[in-house]
Amino acid sequence: MSRQNPLEKGKEVRRGVRSPFERLRTGGSSAYRLYMLVAFYARARKPLFDSATQNAFAEILPEVCKAYDYELIAFRVTPQQAHLILGFKPVDAVADVVSNIKRSTAHRLFETVPDLEQKIGKRNFWAEGYFAETLGHNQVEPLVRQWEERYKHEEGNLVQVVYDLQEPITPARLARAIEVLLPAERAIIRMLYGLENETPKSPEEVAEILSLKPNEVRQIAKDALERMGSYLRRQRVGGKTP
């Protein structure tokens, strides 16, 4: 019987994988699973992250990480601080990762938030230094779950989970978690994704059926998918196959 090469690109090397973080990442002739938690303060540890700055950062950060080929998994923003869970490559030095993210996000924040420079007094958003800690692949999802349960609904906190948005949204995956939704949310998800043998409909078609605006349909669907993703993560971390 032939054995699977553990370095073969795109292949899982373990059976029964329940988390996307158990899979080996590959590059060249190397295989790795490298994750870290990093945190850094706004300048002078001031509460510079108001709602406008938080929302801008939430748009900018995934784009910056994608540009540098860092795997952004989740992030949490308080009025004074940003916390990131990242996957990275063996060739990425931690100091360089933090420097690239801080420099690029600061530059774009000043471009995006008109009154930010006036409020701060100079174009220097981040404080010097950072905190960094490596994570085992089995620590990532419990930490994400802790963030969701402990911080997501606290005033002044922004918690966003990114990696679930990168997973295929299949009817089977949605059907396992749809019961956590309100009836109106279920109806929208079923119509948008063609569950129960329905033909998938566009947000515009769903809006017309339910007498809503297309943007309202998109926002309800976004919130519903986020709640379903949180449910699936809890099931997976709790040892149940979702």
N, C-alpha and C positions, 0 to 999 in steps of 0.2 A: 504493500500500500504506500502510495507516495505521500510525503508530508508537505504541508503548505509552508512556503517560505515566509517567515515572520516579517521579512523586509519587503515583501511584495506590495507594491503601492496599491492603495485603495482596498486592501483586504483586511478583514478583521482576523486577529490571531487568537481570539478566545471565543468559545461558544457561550451562549447564554448571556451575551452582553446586554445589560439593561440601561446603561448610561452611555451617552455619546462620548464621555470622557475616558472610558475604558479603552477605546480604540487607539492603537498606535498611529501617530502621525509619522510620515516618512519624508525624507529629503535626501536625494542622492543615494548613498549607500547606508544612511543612518535611519534609525527609528527612535522615536522619543514620545514621551508624555510629559510635558512641562507646563505647569500652571502656577500662577502667583497672584497674590493679593497685594496691590499697591495703594497707597493713600498719600495725599499731599494737601497742604493747607492753602487757602487763599492768602494773599499778601497780608502780613502782620496779623494773621489769624482773624481777620475782620469778616463779618457776615456779608460778603459781597455777592452771594448767590441769592438774589431775590428771584421771584417766579420767572421774570423775563430772562434773566441770565441762566437760570436752570434749564428753561426750555430751549434756549439757544445752544447750551452745552450738550443737551440730549440729542440735538440734531447734528452737531459738529463732531462729537466724539466718535461715533461709529464710522464716519467718513475718514477721520484722521487715522484710526486704527486700520481701516481697510487699505489706505494708501501705503502704510508701512508694513502691511501683511501681518499685523498682530491679530490674534483671535479674541475679540471682545466677547465675553460671556455674559457679564452683568455689570452694572455700576450703580452706585448709591451716592447721592449728593445731599449734603446738609448745607445750611447757610454759610458754613466756614470751610468745608472740606469736601474732597471727592475721593471715593473709594472705588477701585476697579478690580474685577477678576478677569485675568487675561490668560490666554494660551500663547506661548512664545516658542521660538526655535532655539536650538543649541547655540547658534551663532549670534543671538541677540543678547548683548550685555544689558543687565538690568538698568544700570545708570543711563545707557543710551535710550532704552525704551521710555523711561520716565522723562528724560530730557526732550525727546522728540514729541511726546504727547503734550507736555506742558507748553513747549514753545509754539507748537502748531495750534493748539486749542486757544491759547491766549491771543495769538495774532488774529484768529478768526472771530473770537468773542468781541474784540474791539471793533472789528469791521461790522459785526452783526447787531450789536447793542449800541445804539447811537449815543446815549448819555453815560456810557460806562467810563470812558476816559475822564470826563468831567467829574464824575462822582469819586473816582479813585485819585485823580490828580496827576497820574502819569501812566504810561502804557507798560505796566508791570503787574500782571494779575496774580501770579503765583508766588508764594513764599519759597525761600530756598529749602532744599532738603526734601526727604520723602521717607516713608516707611515701606518696606517690602518684605514679604514672607512667601516662601514657596508652599504650594499645596499639593498633596497627593491627589490622584484622580478621584479617589473615593471621598475626598473632602469637599469637592466643588459643589455638588448639588445640595448637600446639607447646609452649606454656607449660604447658598442662594435662597434656600427655603427659610433659613433663619432671618435673612434680610426681609423677605416678604412678610413673614409673620410678625417681626418685631418692629420694623421701621416704616413699612410702606404707607401706613395710614397716619403716621405722626406728622403734625403740622411742621412745615419747613423742610421735610424730607422728600426726595425724589428717588424712587427705586425703579430701575428698568432692567428687565431680563431680555437679553438679545438672542441667545443661542436657539431658543425655541422658534424664533421667527425664521431661522435658517433651515429648520427641519421641514420635510415635505408635509403639506397639510392634506392628508388623505381622508376620504369619507370614513374609513374604518377607524382612524385615529380620533376623529371628531366624535364619532358615535359613542366611543367609550366614555367621553366626558360630558356629553351634552346634557345629561340629567342634572348637572349642577347649575344650569341656567334657568332664568325666569322664562315663562311661557313665550313672551314676545321675542326674547332673545333666541330661543330655540327655533322659532318660526323663521327668523331672519337667517340664521346659520343654515338651516335645512334648505332654504331656497337658494342661498348664495352658493352652497357647495353641493347641491344635488343629492342630499341624503334621502333615504327611503324611496329610492328610484325616481326622484324628481329630476327634471332637467335643470341644471344650474342656471341661475338667473343673474343678471347684472344688478348692481346697486340701484340703477335707475328703474329697472323693472320692479324690483322689490319695493322701492319707494312708492311707485304708482299703486301697487297692490295694497300697501298698508297706509296710504295717505301720509307719507313722510317725505322729507327732503333727502336726496341721495347722500348728502354729507351726514345727515342724521343716521342713515343706515350704515354708513362706513364707520362712524364713531361707535355705534352700538355693537357692530361686529368686532371692532378692535377691542373693546372692553370685554366682550364675551370670550373672544379667543384668548385674551390674557388670563382670564379667570380659569378657563379650561386648561391652559398650559400649567398654571399653578397647581391645579388639581392633579394633573398627570405627573408632575414632579413629586408631589407629596406621596402619590401611590408608588412611584419608582423608588424614592428614598426609603419608604417604609417597607420595602421588600416585596411589594406586589407588582406583578407585571401588568402594566396598564393596557 
